[in-house]
Amino acid sequence: MGYRRSYSNRRNNNYAVDGGYDSTGRWRSEAWHMDGGANDEGWHQAYCSYCGKKTEHGRGSGCVPCGNRITSSIHRKKVKKVVDSNPHKRDRWATIKMYEARAQSMPAFLKSLEKQNQERSLTPNQVAIGAKVLSSIVDQDIIDRLWTKTAPQSSDWEMEVGTIVRLKSAVNPMTVLKIDNNRAEVLLECLASGNKTWARNDGRWVLIK
């Protein structure tokens, strides 16, 4: 049974099922009447008890804005789960990026670890083998602090020229070339691309080396 409008005066409800005639005597579909004659697709304004507003509804479905919010929320949770399910993901990813920048290439094994690291946690065996592969290029203290976490990462450090850092929200390692304390900015060089850029020195940086 299709959508039915509810009227206190049943005698005026001449399009309760399937459709009815409009004021000009022309037959219109039920969907046309549902939307006050605006279209013939079933979209109509109705009260939503969830958000407490009169919003757009689809024929046979609920509130469109509420549905959009629910869909967006589910997507955000999935993205957050992939990125933040393991607090070490970005540190390990940055370690692999440092290997790639210094070696100018990356073996298939590390590529597979990089891909898995983005999607789910690495196994202890993968971490151990990865550490051995990385040690041929990457300094052991970086592996200890960022890859295997056998040494604590210093939370009390000052950015200096020559320091290698990354953004808290990113993974690409960058070298500090200059520090402008007057403007509270630093000149950074990306290890992978060699691009240089000035950035704010505002606590957004994580120490790599």
Backbone hydrogen bonds in HBPLUS format (Angstrom, degrees):
<---DONOR---> <-ACCEPTOR-->    atom                        ^
c    i                          cat <-CA-CA->   ^        H-A-AA   ^      H-
h    n   atom  resd res      DA  || num        DHA   H-A  angle D-A-AA Bond
n    s   type  num  typ     dist DA aas  dist angle  dist       angle   num
A0012-ASN N   A0009-ASN O   3.14 MM   3  5.92 154.9  2.20 121.0 126.3     1
A0013-ASN N   A0010-ARG O   3.18 MM   3  5.17 157.0  2.24 102.2 109.3     2
A0014-ASN N   A0012-ASN O   2.98 MM   2  5.67 129.4  2.24 106.9  92.1     3
A0019-GLY N   A0017-VAL O   2.79 MM   2  5.64 136.5  1.98  90.7  90.7     4
A0030-GLU N   A0018-ASP O   3.05 MM  12  5.00 129.1  2.32 118.6 109.9     5
A0020-GLY N   A0028-ARG O   2.87 MM   8  5.46 158.7  1.92 156.7 163.9     6
A0028-ARG N   A0020-GLY O   2.65 MM   8  5.46 170.1  1.66 154.1 157.2     7
A0022-ASP N   A0026-ARG O   2.76 MM   4  5.43 157.7  1.81 146.5 150.9     8
A0025-GLY N   A0022-ASP O   2.97 MM   3  5.31 160.9  2.00 112.6 118.5     9
A0033-HIS N   A0029-SER O   3.24 MM   4  6.63 157.6  2.29 149.1 153.9    10
A0034-MET N   A0030-GLU O   2.88 MM   4  6.13 148.9  1.98 147.1 157.0    11
A0035-ASP N   A0031-ALA O   3.24 MM   4  6.48 145.2  2.37 145.8 151.7    12
A0037-GLY N   A0032-TRP O   2.78 MM   5  4.94 149.8  1.87 168.2 157.8    13
A0036-GLY N   A0033-HIS O   3.10 MM   3  5.02 162.4  2.14 109.7 109.7    14
A0038-ALA N   A0035-ASP O   3.20 MM   3  5.60 162.9  2.24 112.0 117.1    15
A0044-HIS N   A0057-HIS O   2.97 MM  13  5.38 160.8  2.01 150.6 156.9    16
A0057-HIS N   A0044-HIS O   2.70 MM  13  5.38 159.0  1.74 161.3 168.5    17
A0046-ALA N   A0055-THR O   2.87 MM   9  5.62 160.9  1.91 156.4 160.2    18
A0055-THR N   A0046-ALA O   2.84 MM   9  5.62 142.9  1.98 165.9 153.8    19
A0048-CYS N   A0053-LYS O   2.79 MM   5  5.54 158.7  1.83 151.1 157.3    20
A0052-GLY N   A0048-CYS O   2.79 MM   4  5.40 129.5  2.05 138.9 153.3    21
A0064-VAL N   A0056-GLU O   2.87 MM   8  5.72 174.4  1.88 169.0 167.7    22
A0061-SER N   A0058-GLY O   2.90 MM   3  5.01 163.8  1.93 129.7 127.2    23
A0067-GLY N   A0063-CYS O   3.02 MM   4  6.16 155.5  2.08 145.3 152.6    24
A0068-ASN N   A0064-VAL O   2.92 MM   4  6.17 153.6  1.99 154.4 161.8    25
A0069-ARG N   A0065-PRO O   2.98 MM   4  6.24 155.2  2.04 147.7 154.1    26
A0070-ILE N   A0066-CYS O   3.00 MM   4  6.25 157.8  2.05 149.8 155.5    27
A0071-THR N   A0067-GLY O   3.01 MM   4  6.20 161.1  2.05 146.7 151.8    28
A0072-SER N   A0068-ASN O   2.94 MM   4  6.14 161.1  1.97 149.2 154.3    29
A0073-SER N   A0069-ARG O   2.91 MM   4  6.06 154.2  1.98 145.2 152.5    30
A0074-ILE N   A0070-ILE O   3.02 MM   4  6.27 158.2  2.07 150.1 154.9    31
A0075-HIS N   A0071-THR O   3.07 MM   4  6.33 157.5  2.12 146.6 152.7    32
A0076-ARG N   A0072-SER O   2.89 MM   4  6.14 160.4  1.93 151.1 156.2    33
A0077-LYS N   A0073-SER O   3.01 MM   4  6.22 156.4  2.07 148.2 154.2    34
A0078-LYS N   A0074-ILE O   3.09 MM   4  6.35 152.4  2.17 145.0 152.0    35
A0079-VAL N   A0075-HIS O   3.02 MM   4  6.30 162.6  2.05 154.5 158.7    36
A0080-LYS N   A0076-ARG O   2.90 MM   4  6.05 164.4  1.92 151.1 155.8    37
A0081-LYS N   A0077-LYS O   2.92 MM   4  6.02 150.5  2.01 141.6 149.7    38
A0082-VAL N   A0078-LYS O   3.14 MM   4  6.41 152.6  2.22 146.2 152.2    39
A0083-VAL N   A0079-VAL O   3.08 MM   4  6.35 161.4  2.12 153.1 157.7    40
A0084-ASP N   A0080-LYS O   2.75 MM   4  5.56 165.8  1.77 152.5 157.5    41
A0085-SER N   A0081-LYS O   3.15 MM   4  4.99 130.2  2.41 127.6 129.9    42
A0089-LYS N   A0086-ASN O   3.17 MM   3  5.70 172.0  2.18 122.1 124.1    43
A0092-ARG N   A0088-HIS O   2.99 MM   4  6.17 166.0  2.01 163.1 166.4    44
A0093-TRP N   A0089-LYS O   2.87 MM   4  6.03 154.8  1.93 148.6 156.9    45
A0094-ALA N   A0090-ARG O   2.80 MM   4  5.93 156.0  1.86 146.1 152.3    46
A0095-THR N   A0091-ASP O   3.02 MM   4  6.27 146.2  2.14 140.5 149.5    47
A0096-ILE N   A0092-ARG O   3.09 MM   4  6.42 156.0  2.15 147.3 152.4    48
A0097-LYS N   A0093-TRP O   2.97 MM   4  6.26 153.4  2.04 146.6 154.6    49
A0098-MET N   A0094-ALA O   2.91 MM   4  6.17 145.0  2.03 143.1 152.2    50
A0099-TYR N   A0095-THR O   3.09 MM   4  6.41 156.5  2.14 145.8 151.6    51
A0100-GLU N   A0096-ILE O   2.95 MM   4  6.24 162.9  1.98 151.1 155.5    52
A0101-ALA N   A0097-LYS O   2.88 MM   4  6.07 156.1  1.94 145.8 152.2    53
A0102-ARG N   A0098-MET O   3.02 MM   4  6.17 158.6  2.06 150.9 155.7    54
A0103-ALA N   A0099-TYR O   2.82 MM   4  5.87 161.8  1.86 156.1 161.9    55
A0104-GLN N   A0100-GLU O   2.80 MM   4  5.36 130.3  2.05 135.8 146.2    56
A0111-LYS N   A0107-PRO O   3.12 MM   4  6.46 153.9  2.19 150.3 158.4    57
A0112-SER N   A0108-ALA O   2.94 MM   4  6.21 152.2  2.02 148.5 155.1    58
A0113-LEU N   A0109-PHE O   3.01 MM   4  6.34 150.0  2.10 143.4 152.1    59
A0114-GLU N   A0110-LEU O   2.81 MM   4  6.01 155.7  1.87 147.7 154.4    60
A0115-LYS N   A0111-LYS O   3.05 MM   4  6.28 159.5  2.09 146.3 150.9    61
A0116-GLN N   A0112-SER O   2.98 MM   4  6.18 164.9  2.00 147.1 151.5    62
A0117-ASN N   A0113-LEU O   2.78 MM   4  5.84 157.1  1.83 149.1 156.0    63
A0118-GLN N   A0114-GLU O   3.28 MM   4  6.49 138.9  2.46 139.3 147.9    64
A0118-GLN N   A0115-LYS O   3.25 MM   3  5.39 133.4  2.48  97.8 109.3    65
A0119-GLU N   A0116-GLN O   2.92 MM   3  5.12 132.8  2.15 102.0 115.6    66
A0120-ARG N   A0116-GLN O   2.71 MM   4  5.75 173.3  1.71 175.7 174.9    67
A0126-GLN N   A0123-THR O   3.06 MM   3  5.16 116.1  2.49  99.8 115.0    68
A0127-VAL N   A0123-THR O   2.99 MM   4  6.30 157.4  2.04 157.0 163.7    69
A0128-ALA N   A0124-PRO O   3.00 MM   4  6.21 157.5  2.05 145.4 151.1    70
A0129-ILE N   A0125-ASN O   2.97 MM   4  6.20 167.7  1.98 152.9 155.7    71
A0130-GLY N   A0126-GLN O   2.81 MM   4  5.79 158.2  1.86 144.6 152.1    72
A0131-ALA N   A0127-VAL O   2.93 MM   4  6.06 146.4  2.04 141.5 150.0    73
A0132-LYS N   A0128-ALA O   3.31 MM   4  6.66 148.9  2.41 141.4 148.2    74
A0132-LYS N   A0129-ILE O   3.12 MM   3  5.25 120.6  2.49  97.8 111.9    75
A0133-VAL N   A0129-ILE O   3.11 MM   4  6.49 157.5  2.17 151.8 157.8    76
A0134-LEU N   A0130-GLY O   2.87 MM   4  6.03 164.8  1.90 153.7 158.3    77
A0135-SER N   A0131-ALA O   3.00 MM   4  6.02 144.2  2.13 140.5 149.1    78
A0136-SER N   A0133-VAL O   3.44 MM   3  6.04 163.5  2.47 112.6 116.8    79
A0137-ILE N   A0134-LEU O   3.00 MM   3  5.79 164.5  2.02 125.5 130.1    80
A0138-VAL N   A0134-LEU O   2.76 MM   4  5.60 169.4  1.78 168.6 165.7    81
A0142-ILE N   A0139-ASP O   3.14 MM   3  5.48 129.1  2.41 104.4 116.8    82
A0143-ILE N   A0139-ASP O   3.21 MM   4  6.60 157.1  2.26 148.8 155.4    83
A0144-ASP N   A0140-GLN O   2.84 MM   4  6.10 157.5  1.89 153.0 159.3    84
A0145-ARG N   A0141-ASP O   3.01 MM   4  6.10 155.5  2.07 139.7 145.9    85
A0146-LEU N   A0142-ILE O   2.79 MM   4  5.68 163.4  1.81 151.9 157.3    86
A0147-TRP N   A0143-ILE O   2.94 MM   4  4.68 132.6  2.17 112.3 126.6    87
A0148-THR N   A0143-ILE O   2.82 MM   5  6.09 166.8  1.83 166.7 169.8    88
A0149-LYS N   A0144-ASP O   2.90 MM   5  5.29 104.2  2.49 118.8 136.5    89
A0150-THR N   A0144-ASP O   2.80 MM   6  5.11 122.9  2.13 135.9 148.8    90
A0151-ALA N   A0144-ASP O   3.26 MM   7  5.38 159.1  2.31 119.4 116.1    91
A0163-THR N   A0160-GLU O   3.01 MM   3  5.47 161.8  2.04 132.2 134.6    92
A0162-GLY N   A0176-VAL O   2.82 MM  14  5.23 167.3  1.84 146.1 150.3    93
A0176-VAL N   A0163-THR O   2.87 MM  13  5.43 157.4  1.92 158.8 166.4    94
A0208-ILE N   A0164-ILE O   2.79 MM  44  5.34 158.2  1.84 155.7 152.6    95
A0209-LYS N   A0164-ILE O   3.05 MM  45  4.96 159.7  2.09 135.0 136.7    96
A0165-VAL N   A0174-MET O   2.79 MM   9  5.35 160.9  1.83 158.6 160.6    97
A0174-MET N   A0165-VAL O   2.76 MM   9  5.35 154.9  1.82 157.3 164.8    98
A0166-ARG N   A0206-VAL O   3.04 MM  40  5.35 140.9  2.20 141.8 153.1    99
A0206-VAL N   A0166-ARG O   2.76 MM  40  5.35 163.1  1.79 162.7 168.5   100
A0170-ALA N   A0167-LEU O   3.12 MM   3  4.96 166.7  2.14 104.0 107.6   101
A0168-LYS N   A0204-ARG O   2.84 MM  36  5.71 146.0  1.95 164.7 163.8   102
A0191-LEU N   A0173-PRO O   3.15 MM  18  6.03 172.2  2.16 148.5 150.9   103
A0175-THR N   A0189-GLU O   2.84 MM  14  5.16 159.1  1.89 149.2 148.1   104
A0189-GLU N   A0175-THR O   2.91 MM  14  5.16 149.1  2.00 141.9 152.0   105
A0177-LEU N   A0187-LEU O   2.74 MM  10  5.36 170.4  1.75 164.0 165.7   106
A0187-LEU N   A0178-LYS O   2.89 MM   9  4.93 161.9  1.92 132.5 138.1   107
A0180-ASP N   A0185-GLU O   2.79 MM   5  5.21 170.8  1.79 163.0 164.1   108
A0184-ALA N   A0180-ASP O   2.83 MM   4  5.69 114.1  2.28 135.9 154.7   109
A0185-GLU N   A0180-ASP O   3.01 MM   5  5.21 156.7  2.06 144.4 147.9   110
A0201-ASN N   A0184-ALA O   2.86 MM  17  5.44 174.9  1.86 139.2 137.8   111
A0186-VAL N   A0199-ALA O   2.81 MM  13  5.46 155.9  1.87 155.4 163.6   112
A0199-ALA N   A0186-VAL O   2.87 MM  13  5.46 150.4  1.96 150.0 159.7   113
A0188-LEU N   A0197-THR O   2.82 MM   9  5.39 176.8  1.83 153.4 153.7   114
A0197-THR N   A0188-LEU O   2.89 MM   9  5.39 150.7  1.97 148.0 157.1   115
A0190-CYS N   A0195-ASN O   2.88 MM   5  5.44 161.4  1.91 158.4 161.0   116
A0194-GLY N   A0190-CYS O   2.76 MM   4  4.98 144.8  1.88 136.8 147.0   117
